[in-house]
Amino acid sequence: MKTLTRFFFFILAFTLDVRVHAKIVQTPNGCIEQSGYCVMKAEGTKEVFTFGDVVISLKSNSTFVRQSLGQYSLVKGIFLFSSKETLDVETPYGKIAVEPNSKIIFEKKEDRVVLDVIFGKARMNPLGSAQPVDVLEGYENYMTGVDHSLKGRTGIPKPIIIEPTLKTWALLKYSSKDEFLKQFPK
């Protein structure tokens, strides 16, 4: 009987641990498996979603909307988009076209969206502006609200700051520090 009781508490503890650390909120229910509209939020830990050749990693408490395959909207949080195909990412400040074979970290803040292009290229199209801004591999930039001329504002592309970008990339892409460090020869 003691063994059965211990086994029960072991299973109960494991189940509670999984529920606390791996909760995904999706609206409508079951939409992740479909190809249409879906709101997804990671609660408690990072989550990774795969839609064909698109892999999106979300940091805890991040939310995004899949409008359709290849078309996404950022709501809040930090995301790593990896794709072998072209993606369209919508933000309140404009659209971002992600070129094939790119890996980009997006951070949706209250007043702007920041993107760090690790590999590949992205093209920002701010609201009301006819002039897109390219962000090349190894650079970061941001889009923010419209100015007095009703055109979305952008920053000036600048080189990414290696240490915080690597930390964020490692957090979103790899399951452990050791797995991340294995990517680099000694």
C-alpha atoms as an extended CHARMM CRD file, in Angstrom:
* protein
*
       186  EXT
         1         1  MET       CA              0.0000000000        0.0000000000        0.0000000000  PROA      1               0.0000000000
         2         2  LYS       CA              2.8780000000        2.3600000000        0.8120000000  PROA      2               0.0000000000
         3         3  THR       CA              4.3330000000        1.7970000000       -2.6400000000  PROA      3               0.0000000000
         4         4  LEU       CA              1.0060000000        2.5730000000       -4.2630000000  PROA      4               0.0000000000
         5         5  THR       CA              0.6410000000        5.7500000000       -2.1730000000  PROA      5               0.0000000000
         6         6  ARG       CA              4.1740000000        6.8930000000       -3.0550000000  PROA      6               0.0000000000
         7         7  PHE       CA              3.5290000000        6.1770000000       -6.7180000000  PROA      7               0.0000000000
         8         8  PHE       CA              0.2830000000        8.1900000000       -6.5740000000  PROA      8               0.0000000000
         9         9  PHE       CA              2.0300000000       11.2080000000       -4.9930000000  PROA      9               0.0000000000
        10        10  PHE       CA              4.8890000000       10.9450000000       -7.4870000000  PROA      10              0.0000000000
        11        11  ILE       CA              2.4240000000       11.0260000000      -10.3990000000  PROA      11              0.0000000000
        12        12  LEU       CA              0.4380000000       13.8240000000       -8.7620000000  PROA      12              0.0000000000
        13        13  ALA       CA              3.5690000000       15.9280000000       -8.1820000000  PROA      13              0.0000000000
        14        14  PHE       CA              4.7720000000       15.3560000000      -11.7560000000  PROA      14              0.0000000000
        15        15  THR       CA              1.3750000000       16.2590000000      -13.1780000000  PROA      15              0.0000000000
        16        16  LEU       CA              1.1820000000       19.4440000000      -11.1150000000  PROA      16              0.0000000000
        17        17  ASP       CA              4.7000000000       20.4010000000      -12.1960000000  PROA      17              0.0000000000
        18        18  VAL       CA              3.8380000000       19.9900000000      -15.8740000000  PROA      18              0.0000000000
        19        19  ARG       CA              0.6600000000       22.0220000000      -15.5430000000  PROA      19              0.0000000000
        20        20  VAL       CA              2.4200000000       24.8960000000      -13.7880000000  PROA      20              0.0000000000
        21        21  HSD       CA              5.3490000000       25.0920000000      -16.2130000000  PROA      21              0.0000000000
        22        22  ALA       CA              3.8010000000       24.2060000000      -19.5630000000  PROA      22              0.0000000000
        23        23  LYS       CA              0.5050000000       25.9860000000      -19.9890000000  PROA      23              0.0000000000
        24        24  ILE       CA             -0.5370000000       27.1370000000      -23.4390000000  PROA      24              0.0000000000
        25        25  VAL       CA             -3.6030000000       29.2770000000      -23.8530000000  PROA      25              0.0000000000
        26        26  GLN       CA             -5.1810000000       29.0750000000      -27.3070000000  PROA      26              0.0000000000
        27        27  THR       CA             -8.3090000000       30.6970000000      -28.6500000000  PROA      27              0.0000000000
        28        28  PRO       CA            -10.3960000000       29.1170000000      -30.0990000000  PROA      28              0.0000000000
        29        29  ASN       CA             -9.6630000000       25.8090000000      -28.3820000000  PROA      29              0.0000000000
        30        30  GLY       CA             -7.7520000000       23.3510000000      -30.5640000000  PROA      30              0.0000000000
        31        31  CYS       CA             -6.7770000000       26.0010000000      -33.1100000000  PROA      31              0.0000000000
        32        32  ILE       CA             -3.0490000000       25.1930000000      -32.9490000000  PROA      32              0.0000000000
        33        33  GLU       CA             -3.5860000000       22.0440000000      -35.0110000000  PROA      33              0.0000000000
        34        34  GLN       CA             -5.5390000000       23.9360000000      -37.6690000000  PROA      34              0.0000000000
        35        35  SER       CA             -4.2010000000       26.3630000000      -40.2680000000  PROA      35              0.0000000000
        36        36  GLY       CA             -6.4550000000       29.3650000000      -39.6670000000  PROA      36              0.0000000000
        37        37  TYR       CA             -6.8480000000       32.1100000000      -37.1020000000  PROA      37              0.0000000000
        38        38  CYS       CA             -5.4240000000       31.3140000000      -33.6650000000  PROA      38              0.0000000000
        39        39  VAL       CA             -4.3730000000       33.3620000000      -30.6250000000  PROA      39              0.0000000000
        40        40  MET       CA             -1.5600000000       31.6720000000      -28.6800000000  PROA      40              0.0000000000
        41        41  LYS       CA             -0.0560000000       32.6070000000      -25.3360000000  PROA      41              0.0000000000
        42        42  ALA       CA              2.7510000000       30.9170000000      -23.4070000000  PROA      42              0.0000000000
        43        43  GLU       CA              2.3000000000       30.9540000000      -19.6490000000  PROA      43              0.0000000000
        44        44  GLY       CA              4.8710000000       29.7890000000      -17.1230000000  PROA      44              0.0000000000
        45        45  THR       CA              7.7060000000       28.8920000000      -19.5190000000  PROA      45              0.0000000000
        46        46  LYS       CA              8.8320000000       29.2750000000      -23.0990000000  PROA      46              0.0000000000
        47        47  GLU       CA              6.8510000000       27.4850000000      -25.7930000000  PROA      47              0.0000000000
        48        48  VAL       CA              7.7640000000       26.4560000000      -29.3140000000  PROA      48              0.0000000000
        49        49  PHE       CA              5.2030000000       26.2730000000      -32.1340000000  PROA      49              0.0000000000
        50        50  THR       CA              5.9080000000       24.7010000000      -35.5240000000  PROA      50              0.0000000000
        51        51  PHE       CA              3.7510000000       25.4180000000      -38.5600000000  PROA      51              0.0000000000
        52        52  GLY       CA              5.3150000000       23.6550000000      -41.5490000000  PROA      52              0.0000000000
        53        53  ASP       CA              8.6820000000       25.3600000000      -42.1560000000  PROA      53              0.0000000000
        54        54  VAL       CA              7.9770000000       28.0960000000      -39.5910000000  PROA      54              0.0000000000
        55        55  VAL       CA              9.1760000000       27.7560000000      -35.9990000000  PROA      55              0.0000000000
        56        56  ILE       CA              8.1190000000       30.3690000000      -33.4580000000  PROA      56              0.0000000000
        57        57  SER       CA              9.5230000000       30.3230000000      -29.9290000000  PROA      57              0.0000000000
        58        58  LEU       CA              7.7600000000       32.4340000000      -27.3040000000  PROA      58              0.0000000000
        59        59  LYS       CA              9.2130000000       33.5850000000      -24.0210000000  PROA      59              0.0000000000
        60        60  SER       CA              6.9630000000       33.1610000000      -20.9910000000  PROA      60              0.0000000000
        61        61  ASN       CA              3.9030000000       35.4660000000      -20.9790000000  PROA      61              0.0000000000
        62        62  SER       CA              4.1840000000       36.2320000000      -24.6950000000  PROA      62              0.0000000000
        63        63  THR       CA              1.1720000000       36.3120000000      -27.0120000000  PROA      63              0.0000000000
        64        64  PHE       CA              0.8510000000       36.2610000000      -30.7940000000  PROA      64              0.0000000000
        65        65  VAL       CA             -1.8910000000       35.7280000000      -33.3610000000  PROA      65              0.0000000000
        66        66  ARG       CA             -1.6330000000       33.4840000000      -36.3960000000  PROA      66              0.0000000000
        67        67  GLN       CA             -3.8710000000       35.1310000000      -38.9960000000  PROA      67              0.0000000000
        68        68  SER       CA             -3.1360000000       32.3500000000      -41.4920000000  PROA      68              0.0000000000
        69        69  LEU       CA             -0.0830000000       30.2990000000      -42.4070000000  PROA      69              0.0000000000
        70        70  GLY       CA              2.7570000000       32.7390000000      -43.0680000000  PROA      70              0.0000000000
        71        71  GLN       CA              0.9250000000       35.7250000000      -41.5570000000  PROA      71              0.0000000000
        72        72  TYR       CA              1.3270000000       36.5950000000      -37.8720000000  PROA      72              0.0000000000
        73        73  SER       CA              0.6060000000       39.4780000000      -35.4800000000  PROA      73              0.0000000000
        74        74  LEU       CA              2.6000000000       40.2810000000      -32.3630000000  PROA      74              0.0000000000
        75        75  VAL       CA              0.5730000000       41.1520000000      -29.2660000000  PROA      75              0.0000000000
        76        76  LYS       CA              3.1440000000       41.2310000000      -26.4600000000  PROA      76              0.0000000000
        77        77  GLY       CA              6.3750000000       39.6040000000      -25.4040000000  PROA      77              0.0000000000
        78        78  ILE       CA              9.5560000000       38.2330000000      -26.9610000000  PROA      78              0.0000000000
        79        79  PHE       CA              9.6120000000       35.8810000000      -29.9580000000  PROA      79              0.0000000000
        80        80  LEU       CA             12.1300000000       34.0430000000      -32.1200000000  PROA      80              0.0000000000
        81        81  PHE       CA             10.9100000000       33.4860000000      -35.6840000000  PROA      81              0.0000000000
        82        82  SER       CA             12.7870000000       30.9400000000      -37.8210000000  PROA      82              0.0000000000
        83        83  SER       CA             11.4820000000       30.2200000000      -41.2790000000  PROA      83              0.0000000000
        84        84  LYS       CA             12.4710000000       28.7220000000      -44.6000000000  PROA      84              0.0000000000
        85        85  GLU       CA              9.7360000000       30.7640000000      -46.2780000000  PROA      85              0.0000000000
        86        86  THR       CA              8.6700000000       34.4140000000      -46.4330000000  PROA      86              0.0000000000
        87        87  LEU       CA              6.6200000000       35.6050000000      -43.4500000000  PROA      87              0.0000000000
        88        88  ASP       CA              4.5000000000       38.6810000000      -42.8470000000  PROA      88              0.0000000000
        89        89  VAL       CA              4.4990000000       39.9490000000      -39.2830000000  PROA      89              0.0000000000
        90        90  GLU       CA              1.9830000000       42.6490000000      -38.3580000000  PROA      90              0.0000000000
        91        91  THR       CA              2.4550000000       45.0720000000      -35.4980000000  PROA      91              0.0000000000
        92        92  PRO       CA              0.4960000000       48.1430000000      -34.3790000000  PROA      92              0.0000000000
        93        93  TYR       CA              3.2480000000       50.2340000000      -36.0130000000  PROA      93              0.0000000000
        94        94  GLY       CA              3.4000000000       48.5970000000      -39.4370000000  PROA      94              0.0000000000
        95        95  LYS       CA              4.2960000000       45.3540000000      -41.1630000000  PROA      95              0.0000000000
        96        96  ILE       CA              7.5450000000       43.4280000000      -41.2540000000  PROA      96              0.0000000000
        97        97  ALA       CA              8.3980000000       41.0900000000      -44.1250000000  PROA      97              0.0000000000
        98        98  VAL       CA             10.7900000000       38.3410000000      -43.0330000000  PROA      98              0.0000000000
        99        99  GLU       CA             12.8190000000       36.8440000000      -45.8610000000  PROA      99              0.0000000000
       100       100  PRO       CA             13.3070000000       33.0700000000      -46.2430000000  PROA      100             0.0000000000
       101       101  ASN       CA             15.9510000000       31.3510000000      -44.0670000000  PROA      101             0.0000000000
       102       102  SER       CA             15.9270000000       34.1460000000      -41.4950000000  PROA      102             0.0000000000
       103       103  LYS       CA             16.1200000000       33.9720000000      -37.7080000000  PROA      103             0.0000000000
       104       104  ILE       CA             14.8220000000       37.1050000000      -36.0320000000  PROA      104             0.0000000000
       105       105  ILE       CA             14.1090000000       38.0330000000      -32.4220000000  PROA      105             0.0000000000
       106       106  PHE       CA             11.1110000000       40.3410000000      -32.0080000000  PROA      106             0.0000000000
       107       107  GLU       CA             10.3200000000       42.1680000000      -28.7970000000  PROA      107             0.0000000000
       108       108  LYS       CA              6.9030000000       43.8010000000      -28.6430000000  PROA      108             0.0000000000
       109       109  LYS       CA              7.0990000000       46.5690000000      -26.0430000000  PROA      109             0.0000000000
       110       110  GLU       CA              4.3450000000       48.9890000000      -25.0270000000  PROA      110             0.0000000000
       111       111  ASP       CA              5.4750000000       51.7390000000      -27.3840000000  PROA      111             0.0000000000
       112       112  ARG       CA              7.5190000000       49.9240000000      -30.0590000000  PROA      112             0.0000000000
       113       113  VAL       CA              8.5530000000       46.6600000000      -31.6230000000  PROA      113             0.0000000000
       114       114  VAL       CA             12.2760000000       45.8950000000      -31.7170000000  PROA      114             0.0000000000
       115       115  LEU       CA             13.7960000000       43.3460000000      -34.0700000000  PROA      115             0.0000000000
       116       116  ASP       CA             17.2500000000       41.7720000000      -33.9290000000  PROA      116             0.0000000000
       117       117  VAL       CA             18.1670000000       39.9990000000      -37.1630000000  PROA      117             0.0000000000
       118       118  ILE       CA             20.4350000000       37.1010000000      -36.2360000000  PROA      118             0.0000000000
       119       119  PHE       CA             20.4320000000       35.5260000000      -39.7130000000  PROA      119             0.0000000000
       120       120  GLY       CA             18.7820000000       36.7400000000      -42.9040000000  PROA      120             0.0000000000
       121       121  LYS       CA             16.9600000000       39.9780000000      -43.5710000000  PROA      121             0.0000000000
       122       122  ALA       CA             13.7460000000       41.7960000000      -42.6740000000  PROA      122             0.0000000000
       123       123  ARG       CA             11.9700000000       44.7070000000      -44.3060000000  PROA      123             0.0000000000
       124       124  MET       CA             10.0110000000       47.0810000000      -42.0660000000  PROA      124             0.0000000000
       125       125  ASN       CA              7.0670000000       48.9420000000      -43.6230000000  PROA      125             0.0000000000
       126       126  PRO       CA              5.9860000000       51.5840000000      -41.0800000000  PROA      126             0.0000000000
       127       127  LEU       CA              2.3870000000       52.8170000000      -41.1000000000  PROA      127             0.0000000000
       128       128  GLY       CA              1.7650000000       55.5840000000      -43.6440000000  PROA      128             0.0000000000
       129       129  SER       CA              5.2870000000       55.4500000000      -45.0160000000  PROA      129             0.0000000000
       130       130  ALA       CA              6.0750000000       54.5780000000      -48.6210000000  PROA      130             0.0000000000
       131       131  GLN       CA              9.7370000000       54.0500000000      -47.7430000000  PROA      131             0.0000000000
       132       132  PRO       CA             10.5300000000       50.5840000000      -46.3180000000  PROA      132             0.0000000000
       133       133  VAL       CA             13.5610000000       50.1030000000      -44.0830000000  PROA      133             0.0000000000
       134       134  ASP       CA             15.7350000000       46.9960000000      -44.4790000000  PROA      134             0.0000000000
       135       135  VAL       CA             17.3200000000       45.4070000000      -41.4250000000  PROA      135             0.0000000000
       136       136  LEU       CA             20.2370000000       43.2140000000      -42.3690000000  PROA      136             0.0000000000
       137       137  GLU       CA             21.8650000000       40.2590000000      -40.6090000000  PROA      137             0.0000000000
       138       138  GLY       CA             23.6380000000       41.3470000000      -37.4350000000  PROA      138             0.0000000000
       139       139  TYR       CA             21.6080000000       44.5510000000      -37.0340000000  PROA      139             0.0000000000
       140       140  GLU       CA             18.6620000000       45.7030000000      -34.9520000000  PROA      140             0.0000000000
       141       141  ASN       CA             16.0460000000       48.3790000000      -35.4500000000  PROA      141             0.0000000000
       142       142  TYR       CA             12.6080000000       49.3420000000      -34.1670000000  PROA      142             0.0000000000
       143       143  MET       CA              9.2550000000       50.7160000000      -35.2970000000  PROA      143             0.0000000000
       144       144  THR       CA              7.0890000000       52.9080000000      -33.1420000000  PROA      144             0.0000000000
       145       145  GLY       CA              3.9390000000       55.0230000000      -33.4260000000  PROA      145             0.0000000000
       146       146  VAL       CA              3.1480000000       57.6720000000      -36.0210000000  PROA      146             0.0000000000
       147       147  ASP       CA              4.5440000000       61.1870000000      -35.8610000000  PROA      147             0.0000000000
       148       148  HSD       CA              2.8140000000       64.5210000000      -36.6210000000  PROA      148             0.0000000000
       149       149  SER       CA              2.9210000000       63.7350000000      -40.3750000000  PROA      149             0.0000000000
       150       150  LEU       CA              1.0030000000       60.4770000000      -39.6870000000  PROA      150             0.0000000000
       151       151  LYS       CA              3.9290000000       58.3050000000      -40.7320000000  PROA      151             0.0000000000
       152       152  GLY       CA              5.2860000000       55.5040000000      -38.6180000000  PROA      152             0.0000000000
       153       153  ARG       CA              8.6830000000       56.1420000000      -37.0940000000  PROA      153             0.0000000000
       154       154  THR       CA             11.6970000000       53.8600000000      -37.1580000000  PROA      154             0.0000000000
       155       155  GLY       CA             15.0780000000       53.9170000000      -35.5550000000  PROA      155             0.0000000000
       156       156  ILE       CA             18.3990000000       53.8140000000      -37.3210000000  PROA      156             0.0000000000
       157       157  PRO       CA             19.7560000000       50.3010000000      -37.9380000000  PROA      157             0.0000000000
       158       158  LYS       CA             22.6320000000       49.5610000000      -35.5750000000  PROA      158             0.0000000000
       159       159  PRO       CA             24.7320000000       46.4820000000      -34.8500000000  PROA      159             0.0000000000
       160       160  ILE       CA             23.1410000000       44.0990000000      -32.3720000000  PROA      160             0.0000000000
       161       161  ILE       CA             24.6450000000       43.9900000000      -28.9020000000  PROA      161             0.0000000000
       162       162  ILE       CA             26.0350000000       40.4680000000      -28.7760000000  PROA      162             0.0000000000
       163       163  GLU       CA             25.6620000000       39.4340000000      -25.1240000000  PROA      163             0.0000000000
       164       164  PRO       CA             21.9520000000       40.1860000000      -24.5060000000  PROA      164             0.0000000000
       165       165  THR       CA             21.0240000000       38.9550000000      -27.9960000000  PROA      165             0.0000000000
       166       166  LEU       CA             22.8570000000       35.6490000000      -27.4640000000  PROA      166             0.0000000000
       167       167  LYS       CA             21.1940000000       35.2200000000      -24.0570000000  PROA      167             0.0000000000
       168       168  THR       CA             17.7410000000       35.7800000000      -25.5440000000  PROA      168             0.0000000000
       169       169  TRP       CA             18.4690000000       33.5240000000      -28.5270000000  PROA      169             0.0000000000
       170       170  ALA       CA             19.7720000000       30.7680000000      -26.2460000000  PROA      170             0.0000000000
       171       171  LEU       CA             16.7270000000       31.0720000000      -23.9840000000  PROA      171             0.0000000000
       172       172  LEU       CA             14.2880000000       30.8280000000      -26.8870000000  PROA      172             0.0000000000
       173       173  LYS       CA             16.0520000000       28.2530000000      -29.0770000000  PROA      173             0.0000000000
       174       174  TYR       CA             17.7380000000       25.8010000000      -26.7240000000  PROA      174             0.0000000000
       175       175  SER       CA             16.4040000000       23.7770000000      -23.8140000000  PROA      175             0.0000000000
       176       176  SER       CA             19.5290000000       24.1530000000      -21.6540000000  PROA      176             0.0000000000
       177       177  LYS       CA             22.7430000000       26.1030000000      -21.3490000000  PROA      177             0.0000000000
       178       178  ASP       CA             24.7330000000       22.9460000000      -22.1700000000  PROA      178             0.0000000000
       179       179  GLU       CA             22.7650000000       22.4150000000      -25.3970000000  PROA      179             0.0000000000
       180       180  PHE       CA             23.5090000000       26.0120000000      -26.4130000000  PROA      180             0.0000000000
       181       181  LEU       CA             27.2310000000       25.7080000000      -25.6020000000  PROA      181             0.0000000000
       182       182  LYS       CA             27.4980000000       22.5290000000      -27.7250000000  PROA      182             0.0000000000
       183       183  GLN       CA             26.9320000000       24.7260000000      -30.7980000000  PROA      183             0.0000000000
       184       184  PHE       CA             30.3660000000       26.3140000000      -30.3520000000  PROA      184             0.0000000000
       185       185  PRO       CA             33.6290000000       24.3950000000      -30.7930000000  PROA      185             0.0000000000
       186       186  LYS       CA             36.1020000000       24.6170000000      -27.9380000000  PROA      186             0.0000000000
